[in-house]
């Protein structure tokens, strides 16, 4: 499964590659990284009809994760990607907005990697 991680924090890449090294080695998961909403859209446009799971931070400079979610759900429908929103703020407003925009799941930071692995393996 291809997973696009969208977060403006560069160290997220190292963290995900460490936490999922076994799954990457077994070729169960294939991670790609974008460090802005704009970069994520360019990455998605370059992929042709590949099923993708997207983990997106909500609070980023420029295009927010919520703006990105809205565009993804409107423009990328075949096949529809699964979008999980990740935020440091577990507030009701972000949660409700993300759900209204079509988010498939919602995680808070710091990410519980055991829970995330379980969720990802359910989507394989």
BALOBA-1460 file (C-alpha; in Angstrom, 3 decimals):
// residues 124
<rec num="1" residu="x" x="0.000" y="0.000" z="0.000"/>
<rec num="2" residu="x" x="1.256" y="3.462" z="-0.880"/>
<rec num="3" residu="x" x="1.039" y="5.971" z="1.940"/>
<rec num="4" residu="x" x="1.546" y="9.690" z="1.441"/>
<rec num="5" residu="x" x="2.495" y="11.473" z="4.662"/>
<rec num="6" residu="x" x="1.898" y="15.233" z="4.525"/>
<rec num="7" residu="x" x="3.458" y="17.311" z="7.287"/>
<rec num="8" residu="x" x="5.508" y="20.507" z="7.349"/>
<rec num="9" residu="x" x="7.818" y="18.984" z="9.992"/>
<rec num="10" residu="x" x="10.771" y="17.408" z="8.160"/>
<rec num="11" residu="x" x="11.635" y="15.024" z="11.027"/>
<rec num="12" residu="x" x="8.350" y="13.164" z="10.468"/>
<rec num="13" residu="x" x="10.009" y="11.353" z="7.548"/>
<rec num="14" residu="x" x="12.762" y="9.890" z="9.728"/>
<rec num="15" residu="x" x="10.265" y="8.956" z="12.435"/>
<rec num="16" residu="x" x="7.930" y="7.089" z="10.037"/>
<rec num="17" residu="x" x="10.794" y="5.298" z="8.272"/>
<rec num="18" residu="x" x="12.109" y="4.088" z="11.646"/>
<rec num="19" residu="x" x="8.732" y="3.042" z="13.064"/>
<rec num="20" residu="x" x="7.678" y="1.135" z="9.934"/>
<rec num="21" residu="x" x="11.020" y="-0.310" z="8.813"/>
<rec num="22" residu="x" x="9.809" y="-3.931" z="9.068"/>
<rec num="23" residu="x" x="6.699" y="-3.257" z="6.999"/>
<rec num="24" residu="x" x="8.759" y="-1.308" z="4.452"/>
<rec num="25" residu="x" x="11.325" y="-4.115" z="4.213"/>
<rec num="26" residu="x" x="8.531" y="-6.672" z="3.669"/>
<rec num="27" residu="x" x="7.094" y="-4.318" z="0.997"/>
<rec num="28" residu="x" x="3.757" y="-4.187" z="2.826"/>
<rec num="29" residu="x" x="3.911" y="-0.391" z="3.035"/>
<rec num="30" residu="x" x="5.486" y="2.159" z="0.687"/>
<rec num="31" residu="x" x="5.865" y="5.653" z="2.142"/>
<rec num="32" residu="x" x="6.097" y="8.914" z="0.240"/>
<rec num="33" residu="x" x="6.439" y="12.301" z="1.908"/>
<rec num="34" residu="x" x="5.253" y="15.810" z="1.104"/>
<rec num="35" residu="x" x="6.095" y="18.780" z="3.292"/>
<rec num="36" residu="x" x="3.209" y="21.036" z="2.226"/>
<rec num="37" residu="x" x="-0.321" y="20.723" z="0.909"/>
<rec num="38" residu="x" x="0.819" y="22.051" z="-2.452"/>
<rec num="39" residu="x" x="3.580" y="19.424" z="-2.691"/>
<rec num="40" residu="x" x="1.082" y="16.703" z="-1.762"/>
<rec num="41" residu="x" x="-1.213" y="17.720" z="-4.644"/>
<rec num="42" residu="x" x="1.699" y="17.628" z="-7.096"/>
<rec num="43" residu="x" x="2.619" y="14.142" z="-5.847"/>
<rec num="44" residu="x" x="-0.968" y="12.915" z="-6.213"/>
<rec num="45" residu="x" x="-1.242" y="14.371" z="-9.729"/>
<rec num="46" residu="x" x="1.905" y="12.483" z="-10.773"/>
<rec num="47" residu="x" x="0.448" y="9.140" z="-9.662"/>
<rec num="48" residu="x" x="-1.795" y="7.379" z="-12.116"/>
<rec num="49" residu="x" x="-4.766" y="5.546" z="-10.643"/>
<rec num="50" residu="x" x="-2.848" y="4.186" z="-7.673"/>
<rec num="51" residu="x" x="-4.684" y="3.495" z="-4.450"/>
<rec num="52" residu="x" x="-3.268" y="5.722" z="-1.756"/>
<rec num="53" residu="x" x="-3.743" y="6.276" z="1.939"/>
<rec num="54" residu="x" x="-2.975" y="9.835" z="2.988"/>
<rec num="55" residu="x" x="-1.916" y="10.905" z="6.478"/>
<rec num="56" residu="x" x="-2.111" y="14.684" z="6.619"/>
<rec num="57" residu="x" x="-1.290" y="17.154" z="9.328"/>
<rec num="58" residu="x" x="-4.010" y="19.774" z="9.743"/>
<rec num="59" residu="x" x="-1.939" y="22.800" z="10.762"/>
<rec num="60" residu="x" x="0.598" y="23.682" z="8.062"/>
<rec num="61" residu="x" x="1.732" y="27.000" z="6.618"/>
<rec num="62" residu="x" x="0.186" y="27.827" z="3.255"/>
<rec num="63" residu="x" x="-2.460" y="25.265" z="2.384"/>
<rec num="64" residu="x" x="-3.838" y="23.694" z="5.558"/>
<rec num="65" residu="x" x="-4.555" y="19.995" z="5.846"/>
<rec num="66" residu="x" x="-8.281" y="20.771" z="5.836"/>
<rec num="67" residu="x" x="-7.964" y="22.677" z="2.544"/>
<rec num="68" residu="x" x="-5.941" y="19.769" z="1.138"/>
<rec num="69" residu="x" x="-8.588" y="17.287" z="2.313"/>
<rec num="70" residu="x" x="-11.334" y="19.258" z="0.575"/>
<rec num="71" residu="x" x="-9.420" y="19.253" z="-2.739"/>
<rec num="72" residu="x" x="-8.518" y="15.560" z="-2.486"/>
<rec num="73" residu="x" x="-12.110" y="14.488" z="-1.837"/>
<rec num="74" residu="x" x="-13.350" y="16.650" z="-4.723"/>
<rec num="75" residu="x" x="-10.659" y="16.007" z="-7.367"/>
<rec num="76" residu="x" x="-9.220" y="12.545" z="-6.665"/>
<rec num="77" residu="x" x="-12.133" y="10.150" z="-6.876"/>
<rec num="78" residu="x" x="-10.745" y="7.211" z="-8.904"/>
<rec num="79" residu="x" x="-9.759" y="5.373" z="-6.839"/>
<rec num="80" residu="x" x="-10.780" y="7.430" z="-3.820"/>
<rec num="81" residu="x" x="-7.886" y="7.753" z="-1.375"/>
<rec num="82" residu="x" x="-8.363" y="7.060" z="2.320"/>
<rec num="83" residu="x" x="-7.494" y="10.238" z="4.227"/>
<rec num="84" residu="x" x="-6.512" y="10.243" z="7.898"/>
<rec num="85" residu="x" x="-6.043" y="13.643" z="9.480"/>
<rec num="86" residu="x" x="-3.308" y="14.083" z="12.094"/>
<rec num="87" residu="x" x="-3.151" y="17.059" z="14.446"/>
<rec num="88" residu="x" x="-1.663" y="18.202" z="17.718"/>
<rec num="89" residu="x" x="-5.021" y="19.733" z="18.531"/>
<rec num="90" residu="x" x="-7.751" y="17.215" z="19.321"/>
<rec num="91" residu="x" x="-10.406" y="19.895" z="19.436"/>
<rec num="92" residu="x" x="-14.000" y="19.377" z="18.336"/>
<rec num="93" residu="x" x="-13.887" y="22.114" z="15.693"/>
<rec num="94" residu="x" x="-11.043" y="20.518" z="13.696"/>
<rec num="95" residu="x" x="-12.539" y="17.067" z="14.176"/>
<rec num="96" residu="x" x="-16.008" y="18.128" z="13.005"/>
<rec num="97" residu="x" x="-14.653" y="20.093" z="10.047"/>
<rec num="98" residu="x" x="-12.450" y="17.179" z="8.973"/>
<rec num="99" residu="x" x="-15.383" y="14.757" z="9.195"/>
<rec num="100" residu="x" x="-17.639" y="17.122" z="7.220"/>
<rec num="101" residu="x" x="-14.981" y="17.370" z="4.500"/>
<rec num="102" residu="x" x="-14.805" y="13.581" z="4.231"/>
<rec num="103" residu="x" x="-11.900" y="12.544" z="6.464"/>
<rec num="104" residu="x" x="-11.887" y="8.785" z="6.952"/>
<rec num="105" residu="x" x="-10.132" y="8.905" z="10.321"/>
<rec num="106" residu="x" x="-8.612" y="11.338" z="12.804"/>
<rec num="107" residu="x" x="-5.447" y="10.920" z="14.896"/>
<rec num="108" residu="x" x="-3.841" y="13.208" z="17.461"/>
<rec num="109" residu="x" x="-0.162" y="13.954" z="17.999"/>
<rec num="110" residu="x" x="1.966" y="12.542" z="19.357"/>
<rec num="111" residu="x" x="0.966" y="9.696" z="17.078"/>
<rec num="112" residu="x" x="0.344" y="6.367" z="18.776"/>
<rec num="113" residu="x" x="2.282" y="4.241" z="16.282"/>
<rec num="114" residu="x" x="0.836" y="0.960" z="17.542"/>
<rec num="115" residu="x" x="-2.686" y="2.266" z="16.915"/>
<rec num="116" residu="x" x="-1.622" y="3.683" z="13.536"/>
<rec num="117" residu="x" x="-0.052" y="0.351" z="12.493"/>
<rec num="118" residu="x" x="-3.274" y="-1.445" z="13.417"/>
<rec num="119" residu="x" x="-5.323" y="1.004" z="11.349"/>
<rec num="120" residu="x" x="-2.973" y="0.739" z="8.361"/>
<rec num="121" residu="x" x="-2.952" y="-3.054" z="8.425"/>
<rec num="122" residu="x" x="-6.779" y="-3.048" z="8.439"/>
<rec num="123" residu="x" x="-6.668" y="-1.099" z="5.164"/>
<rec num="124" residu="x" x="-4.233" y="-3.432" z="3.379"/>
